[in-house]
C-alpha cells in the first residue's frame, strides 16, 4: 500500500491547459508576452505538434524555471494563444450583430462574419494550425466548444429580438447550427488554395442566406 501511495504521489498531474498565473508586474508581463510571441513564431514555422518547451526557453532566453512559472506545459501556451484569437473573433461577431435590426440586416451580418472569419484564418497561420489541432486535443476541443456556445448565445439574443413569438429552444437550435455550419465552412475553405477557398466561401454565403430564410421565414 505504501509503495502504491508513493507511485500515486509521483504521477504528473493531468494538464489543465491553463497558465499558472497571469502576471501583473511589468517585468512579468513582458516575459509572459515574450513566451507567447516565441511560441507563435515556432508554431508558424514548425506547427503546434512540434512545439517544445526547450525551444521556447532557448529562443526566449529564459530559464526553465521562468517559463514554468507562467505555463506548466505547452498545452497551456497553445490554449492561451487560442483564447486570444477567439477573443478577436468574438469582437467581430459582436460588432456585426450589433448592427442587426431586421431579417435582411441579419443575413448581411452573417455574410460579413463569414468573410471576416475566413480572412482572419487566411492571414493567421498560427490560429489555423491550432484550429486543425483541435480535432485531436480534448482541451482545445473544450476551448472551441466554449467559443462556439458564446457565438450561438450572441446570435440567439438577436433572434429573440427579431422573432419574439418563436420558441426559445427552436431559436437556440437555429443559432447553434448556424454558427457550427459557418465555422465548418471556414475550416473547409482555409484547407483549399486561396482561389478555391474564396469560391467556397462565396457559395456558402449563398446557401447560408437561403437556409436562414427557410428556417426563420
N, C-alpha and C positions, 0 to 999 in steps of 0.2 A: 504493500500500500504506500509505504514511504517513497519507494522508487517511482511509483506512478505519479505521486504528487509532485516530485521533483521534475519529472518529464513535462507535466502539465504546466508548471511554472515557467519552464524554459521555452515553451512554444511561443512563437511570434504571434502577436495579435493580428487578427484579420485586418487588412487595410480598410480604412474608413473613407478614403478619398477626400478627406478634409485636411486643410492646413492646420498645423498645431496651433498657430496663433497668427493674427494679422497685426503687425507692429504699428505702434502709434508714434514712436520717435522717428525723427527724420532719417537718422542713420539706418535704422531698422527697415524703414520703408524703402530706402534706396537699395538695400540688399535684397529685399523681397522682390522689387521690380527688376533688379538685375537678374535674379534667378529665373523669373518668368520670361524675360527677354532672351536670355541664353537658351532656355528650353524651347522657345518658339523657333529660334534660328536652327536648332538641332532637329526639331520635328520637321521643319520645312525642307531641310537638307536630306534627312535620312528616314523620316516617318516616326510616328509615336511608338511603334513596336520596338524600334532600335534605341529609343531614348534610355540613357544610362545616367545614374546619379553621379558616377565617377567622372563622366564627361562634363556634366554641369559644374562640378567642383573645379575642374581644370579650366574650363572656359570662363567661368565667372570669377576665378581667382579667389575662391573661398575655401575654408576648411570644411570637412565633412560635418563637424560639429555645428558650424554656422548654418549649413544647408538644412540639417535635420532639426535645427532649432525652429524652422518655419514649416518644413514639409517632411513628413515621416517617410514618404515613398514617392515614386514617380507618378503614381495614380493621383495623388493629391495635387501635384503640379498640373497634370493634364486636366483634372476636373476644374481647377481654378481657372485655367485658360478657357475651358468650355463655357463656364458660367459667365465669364466676361463677354465672350462673343454672344451668348444668349441674351445678355442684358442689352446689347446693341440692337438685337433683333426685336426684343420686347418694345424698345422705344420706337422703332419703326412701325410696328403694328399699332401701338397706342396712338401715334401721331396720325396715321391714316384712318383708324376707326373713329377718331375724334371728329373727323370731317363728315361723317355719315349722317344724313338727315332723312333719307328715303331709300327705297329699294335700288334705284338707279345708282345713287352715290355709293351704296354698299358694294355693288358689282364693280364700280370703278376702284374703290378702296382695295378690294381683294385682288384685283388685277395689278395694282401698284405694289401691293405687298409681295405678290408672286415675283414681279420683276425685280424688286429690291432685294429679296432673298437670293434670287438667282445671281444677281450682280455681286452681292456680298460674298457668296461662296466661290464665285469665279476669281475674285481678287484676293481671297484669304486662303491660301493653300494649307495653312496650319489648321484652320477650322474644318476644312474639307477632309483632311486626314483624320482629325478627331471624330468627325461625323461618321466616317467609314468604320472607325474602330469601335463605335457604339454597338455594332452588331455582335461583337464577341466579349464585351466588357459589361458586366452587370451593374457596376457602379455608374458607368457612363449612361447606361440604359435608364437608371433612376433619374439622372440629371435631365435626360431627354424627355422622359415621361412627365417630369415636373414642369418642364418648359412647355410641352405640348398642352398640358392642362391649363397653364397660365393663359396661353393664347386662346384656348377654347372658352374659358370663362370670360375673357375680354370680348370675344365675339358674341357670346351668349348675352352679355349686357346690352349690346346693340340690338340683337334680335328681339329681345324682350321689349325694348322701347318701340321698335317698328311694328311688331306683331304681338301686342299685349294680350290678345284673346287666345293665342295658341298655348297649348300646354307646355310648361317649362321643360318637362322631361323630353318632349319632342324637339324643342329648340336646342336643348343641350346636346342631344344626339346629332343634330344637324351641325352644330358648332364644332363638335369633336371630329366628326367625319370630314368636314370642310378643311380643318387645319391639318388633319392627317394626310388627306389627299394632296394638299398644297405642298406639304413637306416631302411627300413621296415623289411628286412631280419634279421638284427642285433637285432632289437627290439623283433621280434618273438623269435629268438634264446635265448636271455637272459631271456625270460619268462619260458624257459624249464629248466630241470635239466642239469648239466654240460655235461653229455654224449650225451643226445639228442640234446642239443644246438650245440655241436661240429659237430654232424652228419648233422644238419640242415644247418649249415654254409658251410660244405663241399659240400652238394647238391646244395646250392645256387651258389657256385663258379662255378660248372659245368654248371649250367643254364646260369649264367652270361656270361661265355665265348661264349657259343652258341648264345646268344641273341646279344651280341656285334658284333659277326662275321656276323650274318644275317643283322644287321642294317647298318654296315659300309662296309661290303664286304672285 
